[in-house]
C-alpha cells in the first residue's frame, strides 16, 4: 500500500478544471491508499464553514465517500484556508492536524507541514500570519455576515497578489536555517511540505542522510507525492522524481 500527499490545489468555483482533476484523483487513485494527507491551501480561500459554495460541497462529498470507503484523510491548514473548522472537517470525515506534525510513515519519522512557517525571510508575511493566528480575531471574523467576510477576503487576496509581485523569489522560499532547526529539534528522517509551489526532492547536508520534499501546486502540474515502503515518488509537470529509502 501507499500514502498520498497533496497541497496547494487552491480550489475555487472559477477553476472547474482543477476541481475535476481533484475529484478524479479522489475517485480513482486515492481509494488505493492507506491514507491521504492534504498539506494546506486545498481551497483558494475559506471564510467559514457556513460558506456553502459549490466547490466546498463537491469536496465534502468526495472526501466523505473516501472516508466511508476506509481511507482516512488528514488536513493541515494552509495560509489560504486556515479558517477551515471542525464542522466542515467532520462533514468531510477528515481529521484536522496541528500546523506541524511528526508522523511515523512506513518506519520513517516524517515531519509534515504546510511550509509557510519555514519562510522566515518574508517578514511582512510572518507578521500578517501572526495576526491571523489569533483565536479572538478569528472568532470575531466569523461573527460578521457572510457577504462582509467575502469582501474582506477579496481585499486580502488582492493585496497579497500585489505584495508578492514586489518580492524576490528568494524571500518567498524557505529559510535554510529554519529547515535545519526542525531537524535539530526532532528525530526526523525527512520533511514534506508545500506552499512554495516548487516541487523538488532536496537532499540536505546534515548529519546522516536527510531530505526535504516540496509538493507542487495544481494550477498546471497536478503535483502528487506517493510514499510506500520502498520510498517516494513525486510527480509534477508530467514528470516523476523517485527516491528509494528502504528500511
N, C-alpha and C positions, 0 to 999 in steps of 0.2 A: 504493500500500500504506500501511499504518499500523502503529503500535506501541501496545500496550495497557499500562496501568499500573493495578495494584490494590494494596490494602493493607487491613489491619485486618479480615479476614474472621472471625478468632477461631473457626476451625472446631473443633468438638468433637462427639462422638457424641450429645450431648443436644440438638443443633440440626440435625436432619436437613433442615430447610427450607433452611438456608444451604448445607449440603453439596450438596443438589440444585441450588441456584442456581449454585454454583461449577462443578459438573460440567457443567451445561447450557452455561455460558459457555465452558468449555474445549472442549466438543464442537462447539458451534455457531458461536461467534464467533471464538475465538482462532485457529483454523486459517486465517483470512483475513489474519492479521497477519504483519509482518516479525519481530516478537519480542514476548514477554510479560515484563514486569518486575513482580515481586512485592516490594513495599517493606515487608516485615515484618508480624508478627502474622498470618500465614496461619493459624496454629493458636492456640487459646486458651492452650495451654501445651505444652511439649515437654520431656520428661525424659530423652531419649536415643534414639539411632537404633535401639536394640534394643526399644523400646516399640512393638510392632506392633499398634496399635489399629485397629479397622475403618476409621476415617476416614483414618488415615495410609496405609493400603493403598489406599483408593479414590483419594486424591490422587496417590499414587505411580503408579498405573496410568494415571490420566488425563494427568498431566504427561509420562510416558514415551511415551504414544501421541502426544501433541502434538509432542514432540521427534522421534520417529520419522517424523512427517509432514513434518518440515523446518522447524518453527517453534521456535527456541530460547527457553528460559525462563531468567530470571536472578532471583536471590534475595538480598535484603539482610535481615539478621536484624532482628527487632523485639525489644521488651522482653519479650514473652511466649514467643518461640520462638528465643531466642538460642543454644540448645543444638543446633539443627539442624546436623548434621555432614556431613562429606564422604561418608560411607557412604550416608546417605539421599539426599543430593543426586545421587549417582551413580545410584542406583536410579531416580530421577525423570528422569534425563537433564537435570538442572538445574545451572546454573553459580552458585556462591556468589561474591558480590562483597563488597568491603570495606564498612565501615559508611557511608562517604560516597564516592560515585563520580562523577567527571566524565565524561559521555558526549557524543559528537557525534550529534545527532539531527536528521537532515534539514537539515544545515548550521548548526544552532544548538548552542551549548555549554550543556549542561544538567547541573546538579548534582542527583543523586538520593540520597535517604537516608530512613531510617525517620522521623526527625523528633524523637525523644526527646532527642537531643544538643542541640537548639535550646531546650529547655525549662529553661533555666538558673536561672530563678526558683524552681523546685521543688528546693530544696537537699536535702531529705530523699531525694527520688528519685535525684538525681545521686550522692549518697553511696552509696546502695544499688547503683546501676548500676556505680560504680567497683569495688565489691567483687565483683559477679558477673562482671565482665570479667576477673578474674584467672585466668590459664590453669591454675595449680596447683589452684585451688579447683574449677574445672570438672572437671578430671581426677579429683579426689578424689570429687566428687559422682557421677561415672559409675561409680566402683568400688563404690558402695553397691548393695544389692539393689534390684530394680525396685520392690517394694512400699514400701520405705523412701523412695525418691525420690518416689513417688506421694504419700505422706503429707506430705513436706516441701513439695512443690508445692502441695498443697491448703491448707496452713497459710499459705504465702506469698500465695496468691491471696486468701484470707480477710482477711489483714492489709492487703493492698493495697486491697481494696474499702473496708474500714473507714477507712483513712487518707485515701482520696480523698473520702469524704463530708465531711471537715472542711476540705478545701482549696477555695479560691476558684477559679473558672474561669480567672481571670487568671493565677494561679500555674501552672496546668497547661497554659497555652498557651505558644507560642514567645516567646522574648525577642527584641525587635526588634533590639537591638544584636548578638545572636548571629547573626541573619539577615544583617544588613548586613556583619558581619565576613567571612562566607563570600563575599559578592560582592566585597569589597575584596581578598581573598586570591587569587582565581582569575578568569579571564575567563569569567564566567557570563552567559548571556542570560536564563535563568530556572531556577528550582529546583522540584523536585517532591518532596513528602513526605507522609506520613500521620501516624499516632499520635494527633493531637488530635481526630480524628473531626469536624472542622469543615470540610466541603467548600466550597472557595471559590477563586476566582482573584483574587489580590491584585496590584494594581499598586503598585510601590514608588517612593518619592520619592528616587531615586538618580540619579547622572549617567547619562544615557541612559534608555531605557525598559526596565525590568526587571520580572519577575513572580515571584510565589511561588504555586505551585499546590498546594492541600491536598486530598488524597484523603479521601473519607468512609469510614465503616465499612460493614459489610454486615448489621448487626443488623436493620435495617429497609429501608435505602435502596439496597443493591447499587450502590455507587459505582464507576464505571469512568471512567478517563481514556483517550481515544484521541488520538494525535498523528500528523499526517501533514505533508506539505509545505506545506499551507495554514495550519495552526495547530492549536489544541487544542479538544477538546470534553469537558467534564467533566459527567458525568451523576450525579445523586443525587436521591433523593426524587421520582423520576419526572420531573425537570426537567433541562434541559441548559443549561450556560453555555458560550458559544463565544468563542474568542479567535483572531483572524486575525493571523498573524505574518508570512507571506510570507518571501521570501528576501532 
